[in-house]
Each structure stands twice: as C-alpha cells, then as structure tokens.
Amino acid sequence: MKNKFLLFLLLFSAFVFNFSFIKTPLALAVGATSSAQVEEVEISLGEKLILKDGTPVKDVFNSTDDMLNLIVKVLFVGAGLVLFVMIVGAGFAMIQGGGKDAEKAKTTMTSAVLGFIIMFAAYWIMQIIQLLTGINMGF
C-alpha cells in the first residue's frame, strides 16, 4: 500500500510540474568525458510527445493546467463510478446477507456515503476558489 501511494505521488508530481525546464547536456548524452565543454540543449516535451492521431501534446494541451484539469475531471467520474458500485454492492449484500454480512454492508455503505460527501465538498471548494479568484479551473 505504501509503495502504491509513493507511485501515485510520483506520477501526480510529474503532471503538476511543467517539464519545460529540463535541459539535457548533449555532449554527455553522446558519451563525452566530464572534463569536456558541455553544451546545454533545451528539449520541449510538448513537442516530442505525440498522441495516437499524430498531433503533438502541445497542440492539444496549451499548459500543464489543461492536462491537470482533464485528469481531475476523469478522476471525479471514476470516483463516481466506484461510489455507485459500492452503494449497489452494499445494497445487494444487505438484502442477501444475515447478521455479519449486513454489518459489513452497512460499513461499506457508510464508507461510500463519506466518500460522496468528500467528493461533493472538494467540488464545491474548487467552485468557491474559482469564484473568489476568477481563475478558470475547468469545472
């Protein structure tokens, strides 16, 4: 669980930071020694990353914010689907099960409702921030 969290944190930070500041020493890339003169070359990842249809990422997403907004929207939809499945599954477990299964289903239902409240609050907090700052966050 700890490794999955660290992997998620690493991937999340990769999307948050703009990688246009990455500079690759061209001389070191071809195997020159460290005492040689090194020329720095700036590589724009937006031009190098290509989507399936052949368009560069920089043409679709003007900034990292655009991509992050898309990811957040997809995560909200995914969380909503998981919430729906949890509620329906807990409902069937309550109907089917006896004492122990009914308690487990109640716990699942409570977790799903708490998750919904957290998602709802996060959405409205983003709406309030958007209203107060005037920044379009894509919601």
C-alpha positions in Angstrom: 0.0 0.0 0.0 2.8 2.3 0.9 4.5 1.6 -2.5 1.3 2.3 -4.4 0.9 5.6 -2.6 4.5 6.6 -3.4 4.0 5.7 -7.0 0.8 7.8 -7.2 2.6 10.7 -5.5 5.4 10.5 -8.1 3.0 10.4 -11.0 1.0 13.2 -9.6 4.0 15.4 -9.1 5.1 14.6 -12.7 1.8 16.0 -14.0 1.9 19.0 -11.7 5.3 20.3 -12.6 5.9 21.7 -16.1 8.9 19.9 -17.6 9.9 22.7 -20.0 12.8 23.5 -17.6 14.6 20.1 -18.3 17.9 20.6 -20.1 20.0 17.7 -21.4 23.7 18.1 -21.9 24.2 16.9 -25.5 27.9 16.2 -25.1 27.3 13.9 -22.1 24.5 12.1 -24.0 26.9 11.0 -26.7 29.5 9.8 -24.2 32.0 12.7 -23.8 34.1 12.9 -20.6 33.1 15.2 -17.8 36.2 17.5 -18.4 35.0 18.5 -21.9 32.9 21.5 -22.7 29.2 20.7 -22.4 26.6 22.5 -24.4 23.1 22.5 -22.9 20.2 21.8 -25.1 16.6 22.6 -24.1 14.1 19.9 -25.1 10.4 20.7 -25.1 8.5 17.6 -24.1 5.3 19.0 -25.5 6.7 18.8 -29.0 8.3 15.3 -28.5 5.2 13.6 -27.0 2.8 12.6 -29.8 -0.8 11.5 -29.4 -2.3 8.5 -31.3 -3.6 10.6 -34.2 -0.1 12.2 -34.7 -0.8 15.6 -33.1 1.8 16.9 -30.6 0.6 17.2 -27.0 1.4 20.9 -27.0 -1.3 21.5 -29.7 -4.0 19.8 -27.5 -2.9 21.0 -24.1 -1.6 24.6 -24.0 -0.3 24.2 -20.5 0.1 21.7 -17.7 -3.0 23.1 -16.1 -5.1 22.0 -19.1 -3.9 18.4 -18.7 -4.3 18.5 -14.9 -7.9 19.8 -15.3 -8.7 16.9 -17.6 -7.1 14.4 -15.2 -9.2 15.8 -12.3 -12.4 15.5 -14.3 -11.6 11.9 -15.2 -10.8 11.1 -11.5 -14.2 12.6 -10.4 -16.0 10.5 -13.0 -14.0 7.4 -11.9 -14.7 8.1 -8.2 -18.4 8.5 -9.0 -18.5 5.1 -10.7 -16.7 3.5 -7.8 -19.2 5.1 -5.4 -22.1 3.8 -7.5 -20.7 0.3 -7.5 -20.1 0.4 -3.7 -23.6 1.5 -2.9 -25.2 -1.0 -5.2 -23.0 -3.8 -3.9 -23.7 -2.9 -0.3 -27.4 -2.8 -1.1 -27.3 -6.3 -2.5 -25.2 -7.5 0.4 -27.8 -6.1 2.9 -30.6 -7.8 1.1 -28.8 -11.2 0.8 -26.8 -11.4 4.0 -27.6 -12.2 7.6 -26.1 -10.6 10.7 -22.4 -10.4 9.8 -22.9 -9.6 6.1 -25.4 -6.9 6.9 -22.9 -5.2 9.3 -20.2 -5.4 6.6 -22.6 -3.9 4.1 -23.5 -1.1 6.5 -19.8 -0.3 6.9 -19.4 -0.3 3.1 -22.4 1.9 2.7 -21.2 4.3 5.3 -17.8 4.5 3.6 -19.4 5.2 0.3 -21.5 8.0 1.7 -18.5 9.5 3.4 -16.6 9.3 0.1 -19.5 11.1 -1.7 -19.5 13.8 0.9 -15.8 14.3 0.5 -16.1 14.4 -3.3 -19.0 16.8 -3.1 -17.1 19.1 -0.7 -14.0 19.0 -2.9 -16.0 20.0 -6.0 -17.7 22.9 -4.2 -14.4 24.1 -2.6 -13.0 24.2 -6.1 -16.0 26.2 -7.3 -15.6 28.7 -4.4 -11.9 29.1 -5.2 -12.7 29.7 -8.8 -15.4 32.3 -7.9 -13.1 34.1 -5.5 -10.0 34.2 -7.6 -11.6 34.5 -11.0 -9.3 31.7 -12.4 -11.0 29.3 -14.8 -10.1 25.8 -13.4 -12.1 24.0 -16.0 -15.0 23.0 -13.7 
